[in-house]
Each structure stands twice: as C-alpha cells, then as structure tokens.
Amino acid sequence: MAATRAEIRTAWRYGVVGLAGGLALLWSLALLALPPAGARMLLPLLLLVDTAGFGALIAVALALFERVERTDAARGVTPLRPWETVAARVTVLTVLAVAMAVPMTLAAGVPVGPGGVAAIAGGVAMTSVLLVGVCLALGSGAATLSAAFLRVVPGVVLLIVAPVLHLSEAVRAPVLFLVPSTAAAELLRVGTTGGAPAYPSALWALVWGTAGAVGACAWAARGMTPSIEAPRGRTVFRRAPESGSRTGPGVAGTGAAFPGRARRRSPLLSCLRFDLSAGRGDPLLAVILFAPALLALLIRAGHPPVSAFVRDSYGFDLASVAPVVFAALILLHVPLIAGSVVALRLMEDVDDRTLLVLRASPLPLRWYVGYRSGLAWLLSLVGLAVAVPLSGLAPPWSAGLAVSVAVAAAAAPLLVLTVTSMASNKVEALVVVKAVAALSVLLPVLAWTLPAPVAWVLLAVPPGWGLFALPGLPVPELPPVAVLLGGLLWTLVLCVVAARRTGAKLEL
C-alpha cells in the first residue's frame, strides 16, 4: 500500500494522471465526431493499441529516471521487495488505462450492460498489465531511453499485431490465442459487440492470457534489483593528452582545454562535434535517419491490401479518406518522430547532468539548444521530402502540398522547445510527447469531420495551418501564401515563447 501511494504521487507529480485525462477527452471527442457505426468499429482497436498501452513507455521512463536519481538504490535498503514495486507501478498505470476506457466507450455509443463493462475493463486491464510488464522487463536495463525503445519495440510487436489481426478478422485462426494479448482482445470484442466468444476454448485462452500477464510482471520484477554501482551514462570527457602536449584535458566537442589555449571553432561545429561524441554508438540515430523512408515504404506496400480488406469486410472505402490518412501517418507523423527523438535526447542530457559539462565550457547552452532545434527541423524536412513521394498517398504535386510540407516540418523544432520548456526530466518529456502525438493524429480527423465554420479553430495549433493548404481536405480554402506566412509566423512566435521559458529553466 505504501508503494502504491508513492506511485500515485509520482504519477500525479509528473503529469501522468493529467495526460490520461487529456487523452481520454481527446479520443472521446474523436469518437463522437465519427459516425456511430464507425466509432463502434474503431473502439476495440483504439482501446487495444492506444489506451491499454498507455503506461508501457511511461513505466520504462520512470525506471530509467529512478536509476539516474538513485531512487532504486534507496529503495533497495527498504523492506520493499522488487515484485511489490512492479505490482504497485503496474496497478496504478492499469487503473488509469481502465479509467480512460470508460468515457471512450460511452462516446462510441456502445450499448453495454454490466457484463459488457466487465469484459471491456478486463480486456484493457489484461493488455495493460501484459504490455507494462514486458516493457519494464525489456527496457529497464537499458542505458538510455532511446536504447530502451529499441529493446521494447521488437518485443511488443507480436503482442500488438496478433490481437489486431484477431479484432479486424483479417486472420481467423485459434493459433492467434498462443499470443496472450489475443485473449484480452477477445474480451474487448465481446464487450463492445455483445457477441459470444469466437471459440469454445475461449475460457482456456483467458487463463493463458492471465498467466502471460502474471509472467510478464514476474519477469519485470527480476530486473528491478538495484545495482550498487554508479548509474551508467554517456562518456563526455576525453582522455587527457600525453604530457608535453599543448592542451590539457578538455570537454569533448567544445574546444575547451586547460591550461593551454583552445583552438577557436564555430559554435555550430562545436555543437555537432559534442553531439556526435556523446551519441556515438546510439543506434537510434540511424533509425531516425531511415525511419521516414521505411514508414513510407510500409504504407505504400500495406495500404492497398488493407484498403481492399476494409472495403470487402466493412463496406468502407479508405480511398475516400486518403488525405486524412496521409496527413496523420506522413505529413504530421514524420515531424513528430524527428522532434520527439531530439527532444527526448536533450532531456536525457539534462537528467545525466551532461549540460553541466557544457556550462563549464566556452560553448553557450543557448547554441546547443538552438542547434538541437535546428537539427530537428532539418531531419523533419528531409524526412518529409523522402516520405511524401514514397508513401503513394500524397496528392499530386502542387503549391498547396509544398506549403503543407514546409509548415509541418516547422513543427519539429517547436516540439523540441515545447518539451524543454514544459518538462524537467525524461518522464515529463515523454508525457508531453504522448500528448502531442495524440493531437497530431486527431487534427486530420477534426479537419475531416468538423463543419467549415468550426474548422477555423485548427489554426490555433501551428501544424493545423498546413492542413488548410493540403488538397483534398474539406476545410475552408486559404491561399497557399497566406497559409505559409501565417503558419510559419505563428510557429515562430510560439518557438520564441518556448525558447524564453527554456532559457529561464536552464539558466542560459
């Protein structure tokens, strides 16, 4: 109970509870905006893919932050056992996921009774426990948050793909129940449709799914034993030169040397050199370079069969909403990838005290933050230039499409500065990124469903300006020049505000 109370306070302090409430509100509004049949069809998939996995990455970020702060070592000298720590964290995050499912189910208009409510809550809870446990087991031993993501993603792909195939009825085979999360998906299907179990052996599948969730938590508890060694971090100091050299030990990438005179370098080259030296061996850098192209090729190969399946099974033509799919998966998603990766890496520099090294060097911190923001913009622009033509979903080339790409790319540095201005550590940074990610998916849906007089509210969000120039969306028409100038100017204003707040927090 004491551990659970501590986890509740932690979730409240870092904004996890507020994020859960905000996401529940956003997804409920999105379901209300959809036709009733479409909302009921989408609800179980949304509960499985997003709501049930709400706390998975947050749990990993909390574990890594506690290791940096040595909270895990302090906990190790208390009577609290590792499995109690895992049970408390999993319980709090699972309760939040189940609470999020309640308003979403009501918004979708699903007529559920007590049995349906129990089935939906049980499906969300089982999936949440399974995903949080597996992510903790795989990611809590990583040195950085980016390395943890690369460990977690391959491990949870099957836990998500198998139940999605089952819910969508793309694959109808009992073998899918060998994946424990499929049993939870069956609970969601029964609860949202009111139907009977798909197979007579569904009860055994539930037993297997429950055993998988318990096993995932036990696996996670094995990795929660703290080490008495110092927390691992990234090397930012170079080895001292041999005696007789002109320069003494310095800070990598800054040109700082004592007692000799440092060779003057441009701030941009110093930032780049420091970033490369601190991130050498980080596999996420390679992933971010190739992620837009891989995403576009995956969509290009997968969209036609998925569209044919949806048309044959549900009578809905995805081609009619191609601009929405393109905006959500390519136009707004690529800048989100670039901005979130750069922002989380910068917040890890804050947690690891790496910025203290820069503070003792001739390199101003404002140059480093500006460099990271510019890097996010460059990665976003290059990624969109590659992903837009490769995806096969983009409308024909036009001035409106070019303006949409330019305005969307500018959202990446804004995300970096927003995270640094609002977050104090990697956990709060992940909370901000998850909120922005949900908003980026919701914006194209709102642009498609809101009536024209109300659609103007989308201009309050800088990426929303780009949607007004994207061909195919039913929004009020604006000249591309007006969209370009208005979107970039509004983004610049918010960047300046966020940069000032970041400067005040980091004491630039």
C-alpha positions as CSV (number, residue, x, y, z in Angstrom):
1,M,0.0,0.0,0.0
2,A,2.8,2.4,0.8
3,A,4.4,1.7,-2.6
4,T,1.1,2.2,-4.3
5,R,0.6,5.6,-2.6
6,A,4.1,6.6,-3.7
7,E,3.3,5.6,-7.3
8,I,0.1,7.6,-7.2
9,R,2.0,10.7,-6.0
10,T,4.7,10.1,-8.7
11,A,2.1,9.8,-11.4
12,W,0.4,13.0,-10.3
13,R,3.7,14.9,-9.9
14,Y,4.9,14.1,-13.4
15,G,1.6,14.8,-15.1
16,V,0.8,11.2,-15.9
17,V,-2.7,11.5,-14.4
18,G,-3.4,14.7,-16.3
19,L,-2.2,13.0,-19.5
20,A,-4.6,10.2,-19.0
21,G,-7.5,12.6,-18.6
22,G,-6.5,14.6,-21.6
23,L,-6.1,11.6,-23.9
24,A,-9.5,10.2,-22.7
25,L,-11.1,13.6,-23.6
26,L,-9.4,13.8,-27.0
27,W,-10.3,10.3,-28.0
28,S,-13.8,10.6,-26.8
29,L,-14.3,13.8,-28.9
30,A,-12.8,12.0,-31.9
31,L,-15.3,9.1,-31.4
32,L,-18.2,11.5,-31.0
33,A,-17.2,13.2,-34.3
34,L,-17.3,9.9,-36.2
35,P,-20.4,8.2,-37.5
36,P,-21.8,5.8,-34.8
37,A,-21.1,2.7,-36.8
38,G,-17.5,3.8,-37.5
39,A,-17.0,4.7,-33.8
40,R,-18.2,1.3,-32.6
41,M,-16.0,-0.5,-35.2
42,L,-12.9,1.6,-34.2
43,L,-13.4,1.5,-30.4
44,P,-11.9,-2.0,-29.7
45,L,-8.9,-1.3,-31.8
46,L,-8.3,2.1,-30.2
47,L,-8.7,0.6,-26.7
48,L,-6.2,-2.2,-27.6
49,V,-3.5,-0.2,-29.4
50,D,-3.5,3.1,-27.5
51,T,-5.5,3.0,-24.3
52,A,-4.3,-0.3,-22.9
53,G,-0.7,0.5,-23.7
54,F,-0.9,4.0,-22.2
55,G,1.6,3.3,-19.4
56,A,4.1,1.0,-21.1
57,L,6.7,3.5,-22.1
58,I,6.0,5.7,-19.1
59,A,6.9,2.8,-16.8
60,V,10.2,2.4,-18.6
61,A,11.0,6.1,-18.4
62,L,10.2,6.1,-14.7
63,A,12.6,3.2,-14.2
64,L,15.4,4.9,-16.1
65,F,14.9,8.2,-14.3
66,E,14.9,6.5,-10.9
67,R,18.2,4.8,-11.8
68,V,19.8,8.2,-12.6
69,E,18.4,9.7,-9.4
70,R,19.5,6.6,-7.5
71,T,15.9,6.2,-6.2
72,D,16.2,2.5,-7.0
73,A,19.3,2.2,-4.7
74,A,17.4,4.0,-1.9
75,R,14.5,1.6,-2.3
76,G,16.9,-1.3,-2.2
77,V,17.7,-0.7,1.5
78,T,14.0,-0.6,2.4
79,P,11.8,-3.7,3.2
80,L,10.1,-3.1,-0.2
81,R,10.6,-6.1,-2.4
82,P,11.1,-5.9,-6.2
83,W,7.8,-7.6,-7.0
84,E,5.9,-5.1,-4.8
85,T,7.5,-2.2,-6.7
86,V,6.4,-3.7,-10.0
87,A,2.9,-4.6,-8.7
88,A,2.4,-1.0,-7.5
89,R,3.5,0.6,-10.7
90,V,1.6,-1.8,-12.9
91,T,-1.6,-1.4,-10.8
92,V,-1.5,2.4,-10.9
93,L,-0.9,2.6,-14.7
94,T,-3.5,-0.1,-15.4
95,V,-6.2,1.7,-13.3
96,L,-5.5,4.8,-15.3
97,A,-5.9,2.9,-18.6
98,V,-9.2,1.3,-17.4
99,A,-10.5,4.8,-16.3
100,M,-9.7,6.2,-19.8
101,A,-11.7,3.4,-21.4
102,V,-15.0,4.4,-19.6
103,P,-15.7,7.8,-21.4
104,M,-14.4,6.4,-24.7
105,T,-16.9,3.5,-24.5
106,L,-19.7,5.9,-23.7
107,A,-18.7,8.3,-26.5
108,A,-18.7,5.5,-29.1
109,G,-22.3,4.8,-28.2
110,V,-21.8,1.1,-27.4
111,P,-24.8,-0.3,-25.5
112,V,-23.1,-2.2,-22.7
113,G,-24.5,-3.8,-19.6
114,P,-22.7,-5.0,-16.5
115,G,-21.2,-7.9,-18.4
116,G,-20.0,-5.7,-21.2
117,V,-18.4,-3.3,-18.8
118,A,-16.6,-6.1,-17.0
119,A,-15.4,-7.6,-20.4
120,I,-14.1,-4.2,-21.6
121,A,-12.4,-3.4,-18.3
122,G,-10.9,-6.9,-18.1
123,G,-9.6,-6.7,-21.7
124,V,-8.0,-3.3,-21.1
125,A,-6.5,-4.4,-17.7
126,M,-5.1,-7.6,-19.0
127,T,-3.5,-5.9,-22.0
128,S,-2.1,-3.1,-19.9
129,V,-0.5,-5.5,-17.3
130,L,1.0,-7.5,-20.1
131,L,2.4,-4.6,-22.0
132,V,3.7,-2.7,-19.0
133,G,5.3,-5.8,-17.6
134,V,7.0,-6.8,-20.8
135,C,8.2,-3.2,-21.4
136,L,9.6,-3.0,-17.9
137,A,11.4,-6.3,-18.3
138,L,12.9,-5.4,-21.7
139,G,13.6,-1.6,-21.3
140,S,14.6,-1.0,-17.6
141,G,18.1,-2.4,-18.1
142,A,18.9,0.0,-21.0
143,A,21.4,2.8,-20.5
144,T,19.3,5.4,-22.3
145,L,15.7,6.0,-23.2
146,S,16.4,5.6,-26.9
147,A,18.1,2.3,-26.3
148,A,15.2,1.2,-24.2
149,F,12.8,2.0,-27.1
150,L,14.8,-0.1,-29.5
151,R,14.7,-3.0,-27.0
152,V,11.0,-2.7,-26.3
153,V,9.6,-2.3,-29.9
154,P,10.7,-5.8,-31.2
155,G,9.4,-7.4,-28.0
156,V,5.9,-6.0,-28.2
157,V,5.2,-6.1,-31.9
158,L,3.7,-9.6,-31.8
159,L,1.7,-8.7,-28.6
160,I,0.0,-5.9,-30.7
161,V,-0.1,-7.4,-34.2
162,A,-1.7,-10.7,-33.2
163,P,-4.7,-9.2,-31.4
164,V,-5.2,-6.5,-34.1
165,L,-5.4,-9.3,-36.7
166,H,-8.0,-11.1,-34.5
167,L,-10.1,-8.0,-33.9
168,S,-10.1,-7.0,-37.5
169,E,-10.9,-10.6,-38.5
170,A,-8.1,-10.4,-41.1
171,V,-6.9,-13.7,-39.7
172,R,-9.3,-16.2,-38.2
173,A,-7.3,-18.9,-36.5
174,P,-7.2,-20.3,-33.0
175,V,-3.4,-20.2,-33.3
176,L,-3.5,-16.4,-32.6
177,F,-4.5,-17.3,-29.0
178,L,-1.0,-18.5,-28.4
179,V,-0.2,-14.8,-28.0
180,P,-1.6,-13.9,-24.6
181,S,-2.8,-10.5,-25.6
182,T,-5.2,-12.1,-28.1
183,A,-7.3,-13.3,-25.1
184,A,-7.6,-9.7,-24.0
185,A,-8.6,-8.6,-27.5
186,E,-11.4,-11.3,-27.4
187,L,-12.7,-9.7,-24.2
188,L,-12.8,-6.3,-25.9
189,R,-14.6,-7.8,-28.9
190,V,-17.2,-9.5,-26.7
191,G,-17.7,-6.4,-24.6
192,T,-18.0,-3.9,-27.4
193,T,-20.2,-6.0,-29.7
194,G,-22.2,-8.1,-27.2
195,G,-21.4,-11.2,-29.2
196,A,-20.4,-14.7,-28.0
197,P,-16.8,-15.9,-27.7
198,A,-15.3,-16.7,-31.0
199,Y,-14.1,-20.2,-30.0
200,P,-15.4,-22.7,-27.4
201,S,-12.0,-22.8,-25.8
202,A,-12.0,-19.0,-25.1
203,L,-12.0,-19.7,-21.3
204,W,-8.7,-21.5,-21.6
205,A,-7.4,-18.6,-23.7
206,L,-8.3,-16.3,-20.8
207,V,-6.4,-18.4,-18.4
208,W,-3.4,-18.4,-20.7
209,G,-3.6,-14.6,-21.1
210,T,-3.8,-14.1,-17.3
211,A,-0.8,-16.4,-16.9
212,G,1.1,-14.4,-19.5
213,A,0.3,-11.1,-17.7
214,V,1.5,-12.5,-14.4
215,G,4.6,-14.0,-16.0
216,A,5.4,-10.6,-17.6
217,C,5.3,-8.9,-14.2
218,A,7.4,-11.6,-12.6
219,W,9.9,-11.1,-15.4
220,A,10.0,-7.4,-14.8
221,A,10.5,-7.9,-11.0
222,R,13.6,-9.9,-11.7
223,G,15.2,-6.8,-13.3
224,M,14.2,-4.4,-10.6
225,T,17.0,-5.3,-8.2
226,P,19.2,-2.1,-8.0
227,S,22.9,-2.1,-8.5
228,I,25.3,-0.6,-6.0
229,E,27.4,0.7,-8.9
230,A,27.1,4.2,-10.2
231,P,24.5,4.7,-12.9
232,R,25.6,4.2,-16.4
233,G,25.8,7.2,-18.6
234,R,27.5,8.5,-21.8
235,T,31.1,9.5,-21.8
236,V,31.5,13.2,-22.4
237,F,35.2,13.6,-21.3
238,R,38.2,12.8,-23.5
239,R,41.2,11.1,-22.1
240,A,43.8,13.6,-21.0
241,P,46.6,14.1,-23.7
242,E,50.1,12.9,-23.1
243,S,52.5,15.1,-21.2
244,G,54.1,17.8,-23.3
245,S,51.1,18.4,-25.5
246,R,49.8,21.9,-25.9
247,T,46.4,21.3,-24.4
248,G,45.1,19.6,-21.3
249,P,42.0,17.6,-20.7
250,G,39.0,19.2,-22.3
251,V,35.4,18.7,-22.9
252,A,34.6,16.7,-26.0
253,G,33.3,18.9,-28.8
254,T,33.8,22.3,-27.2
255,G,37.4,23.0,-27.8
256,A,37.9,23.8,-24.1
257,A,41.4,23.0,-22.9
258,F,43.3,23.7,-19.7
259,P,45.8,25.2,-19.3
260,G,46.6,25.6,-23.0
261,R,44.8,27.9,-25.3
262,A,41.9,26.4,-27.1
263,R,41.6,26.5,-30.9
264,R,38.6,28.6,-31.9
265,R,35.7,26.8,-33.6
266,S,32.3,27.9,-34.8
267,P,29.6,27.2,-32.3
268,L,27.7,25.1,-34.9
269,L,30.7,22.8,-35.4
270,S,31.3,22.6,-31.7
271,C,27.7,21.5,-31.1
272,L,27.9,19.0,-33.8
273,R,31.1,17.5,-32.6
274,F,29.8,17.3,-29.0
275,D,26.6,15.7,-30.1
276,L,28.4,13.1,-32.2
277,S,30.8,12.3,-29.4
278,A,28.1,12.0,-26.8
279,G,25.9,9.9,-29.1
280,R,28.5,7.6,-30.7
281,G,27.1,4.1,-30.8
282,D,23.5,5.3,-30.3
283,P,21.5,3.1,-32.7
284,L,18.5,5.4,-32.6
285,L,20.4,8.0,-34.7
286,A,20.5,5.5,-37.6
287,V,16.8,4.7,-37.0
288,I,15.7,8.3,-37.2
289,L,17.6,8.7,-40.5
290,F,15.9,5.8,-42.2
291,A,12.5,5.8,-40.3
292,P,10.6,8.2,-42.7
293,A,11.6,6.1,-45.8
294,L,10.8,2.8,-44.0
295,L,7.4,4.2,-42.8
296,A,6.6,5.4,-46.3
297,L,7.5,2.1,-48.0
298,L,5.5,0.2,-45.4
299,I,2.4,2.3,-46.1
300,R,2.9,2.0,-49.8
301,A,3.0,-1.7,-49.6
302,G,0.4,-2.2,-46.9
303,H,-2.3,0.4,-47.9
304,P,-3.7,-1.4,-51.0
305,P,-4.4,-4.8,-49.3
306,V,-5.6,-3.1,-46.1
307,S,-7.9,-0.9,-48.2
308,A,-9.2,-3.9,-50.1
309,F,-9.9,-5.8,-46.8
310,V,-11.7,-2.9,-45.2
311,R,-13.8,-2.4,-48.4
312,D,-14.8,-6.1,-48.7
313,S,-15.3,-6.7,-44.9
314,Y,-16.9,-3.4,-43.8
315,G,-18.1,-1.7,-47.0
316,F,-15.9,1.4,-46.4
317,D,-13.5,2.7,-49.0
318,L,-10.3,4.1,-47.4
319,A,-9.6,6.0,-50.6
320,S,-12.3,8.5,-49.6
321,V,-10.3,9.4,-46.6
322,A,-6.8,9.2,-48.2
323,P,-6.0,12.9,-47.3
324,V,-6.7,12.1,-43.6
325,V,-4.6,9.0,-43.7
326,F,-1.7,10.8,-45.4
327,A,-1.9,13.8,-43.0
328,A,-1.9,11.6,-39.9
329,L,0.7,9.0,-40.9
330,I,3.1,11.0,-43.0
331,L,2.6,14.8,-43.0
332,L,2.3,15.2,-39.2
333,H,3.9,12.0,-38.1
334,V,7.4,12.4,-39.6
335,P,8.0,15.8,-37.9
336,L,6.7,14.2,-34.7
337,I,9.3,11.4,-35.0
338,A,12.1,13.8,-35.6
339,G,11.1,16.3,-32.9
340,S,10.3,13.7,-30.2
341,V,13.6,11.9,-30.7
342,V,15.7,15.1,-30.5
343,A,13.7,16.4,-27.5
344,L,14.0,13.2,-25.5
345,R,17.7,13.0,-26.2
346,L,18.1,16.6,-25.0
347,M,16.1,15.8,-21.8
348,E,18.4,12.9,-21.2
349,D,21.3,15.3,-21.3
350,V,19.5,17.2,-18.5
351,D,18.9,14.1,-16.4
352,D,22.5,12.9,-16.9
353,R,24.0,16.3,-15.9
354,T,25.6,16.5,-19.3
355,L,24.6,20.1,-19.7
356,L,26.7,20.9,-16.7
357,V,29.7,20.0,-18.8
358,L,28.7,22.5,-21.4
359,R,28.1,25.1,-18.7
360,A,31.8,24.9,-17.8
361,S,32.9,25.2,-21.4
362,P,33.1,28.3,-23.7
363,L,30.1,26.9,-25.7
364,P,26.9,28.7,-24.6
365,L,24.0,26.4,-23.8
366,R,21.7,28.5,-26.0
367,W,23.8,27.5,-29.0
368,Y,23.4,23.8,-28.1
369,V,19.6,24.1,-27.6
370,G,19.3,26.1,-30.9
371,Y,21.4,23.5,-32.7
372,R,19.2,20.7,-31.4
373,S,16.1,22.6,-32.6
374,G,17.6,23.2,-36.0
375,L,18.6,19.6,-36.3
376,A,15.0,18.5,-35.6
377,W,13.8,20.9,-38.4
378,L,16.4,19.5,-40.8
379,L,15.6,15.9,-40.1
380,S,11.9,16.6,-40.4
381,L,12.3,18.5,-43.7
382,V,14.5,15.8,-45.2
383,G,12.2,13.0,-43.9
384,L,9.2,14.6,-45.5
385,A,11.0,15.2,-48.8
386,V,11.6,11.4,-48.8
387,A,8.4,10.0,-47.3
388,V,5.8,12.1,-49.2
389,P,6.6,10.8,-52.7
390,L,7.4,7.3,-51.5
391,S,4.1,6.8,-49.5
392,G,1.9,6.7,-52.5
393,L,-0.9,8.5,-50.6
394,A,0.2,12.1,-51.3
395,P,-2.0,14.2,-53.6
396,P,-0.4,15.4,-56.9
397,W,2.4,17.8,-56.5
398,S,1.1,21.4,-56.1
399,A,1.9,24.6,-54.3
400,G,-0.5,23.7,-51.6
401,L,1.3,20.4,-50.9
402,A,4.7,22.2,-50.8
403,V,3.3,24.7,-48.3
404,S,1.8,21.9,-46.2
405,V,5.2,20.2,-46.0
406,A,7.0,23.4,-45.1
407,V,4.6,24.3,-42.3
408,A,4.5,20.7,-41.0
409,A,8.3,20.5,-40.9
410,A,8.5,23.6,-38.7
411,A,6.5,21.8,-36.0
412,A,9.6,19.6,-35.2
413,P,11.7,22.4,-33.6
414,L,8.6,23.7,-31.9
415,L,8.1,20.3,-30.3
416,V,11.7,20.3,-29.1
417,L,11.3,23.7,-27.5
418,T,7.9,22.9,-26.1
419,V,9.3,19.8,-24.4
420,T,12.3,21.6,-22.9
421,S,10.1,24.4,-21.7
422,M,7.5,22.2,-20.0
423,A,9.4,19.2,-18.8
424,S,12.1,18.9,-16.2
425,N,13.1,15.2,-16.8
426,K,12.6,12.4,-19.3
427,V,9.3,11.2,-17.7
428,E,7.7,14.6,-18.1
429,A,9.1,14.9,-21.5
430,L,7.5,11.6,-22.6
431,V,4.2,12.8,-21.2
432,V,4.4,15.9,-23.4
433,V,5.4,13.9,-26.4
434,K,2.5,11.4,-26.0
435,A,0.0,14.3,-25.7
436,V,1.4,16.0,-28.8
437,A,1.3,12.6,-30.7
438,A,-2.4,12.2,-29.9
439,L,-3.1,15.7,-31.0
440,S,-1.2,15.2,-34.3
441,V,-3.4,12.1,-35.1
442,L,-6.6,14.0,-34.0
443,L,-6.0,17.1,-36.1
444,P,-6.6,15.5,-39.6
445,V,-9.7,13.7,-38.2
446,L,-11.1,17.0,-36.9
447,A,-10.3,18.7,-40.2
448,W,-12.3,16.0,-42.0
449,T,-15.3,15.9,-39.6
450,L,-15.8,19.4,-38.3
451,P,-18.1,21.8,-40.2
452,A,-16.4,24.6,-42.1
453,P,-17.3,27.4,-39.7
454,V,-15.8,25.4,-36.8
455,A,-12.7,24.2,-38.6
456,W,-11.0,27.6,-38.1
457,V,-10.2,26.5,-34.5
458,L,-7.5,24.3,-36.0
459,L,-5.4,27.4,-36.8
460,A,-4.7,27.7,-33.0
461,V,-2.3,24.7,-33.4
462,P,0.6,25.5,-35.8
463,P,0.5,22.2,-37.7
464,G,-3.2,22.9,-38.3
465,W,-2.2,25.7,-40.7
466,G,-0.7,23.1,-43.1
467,L,-4.0,21.2,-43.3
468,F,-5.6,24.3,-44.8
469,A,-3.3,24.0,-47.9
470,L,-3.4,20.3,-48.2
471,P,-5.5,19.3,-51.3
472,G,-8.5,17.0,-50.6
473,L,-9.4,18.1,-47.0
474,P,-12.8,19.7,-46.6
475,V,-11.6,22.8,-44.9
476,P,-12.1,26.5,-45.8
477,E,-9.7,27.4,-48.7
478,L,-6.9,29.8,-48.0
479,P,-4.2,31.0,-50.4
480,P,-1.0,28.9,-50.1
481,V,1.0,32.1,-49.5
482,A,-1.3,33.1,-46.6
483,V,-1.0,29.6,-45.1
484,L,2.8,29.6,-45.4
485,L,3.3,33.0,-43.9
486,G,0.6,32.6,-41.2
487,G,1.8,29.1,-40.2
488,L,5.5,29.9,-40.1
489,L,4.9,33.2,-38.2
490,W,2.7,31.5,-35.6
491,T,5.2,28.7,-35.2
492,L,8.0,31.3,-34.8
493,V,6.1,33.2,-32.1
494,L,5.5,30.0,-30.1
495,C,9.1,29.0,-30.6
496,V,10.3,32.3,-29.2
497,V,8.0,32.0,-26.2
498,A,9.1,28.4,-25.6
499,A,12.8,29.3,-26.0
500,R,12.5,32.1,-23.4
501,R,10.9,29.7,-21.0
502,T,13.6,27.1,-21.7
503,G,16.3,29.7,-21.2
504,A,14.8,30.6,-17.8
505,K,14.7,26.9,-16.8
506,L,18.2,26.1,-17.9
507,E,19.6,29.5,-16.8
508,L,21.1,30.1,-20.3
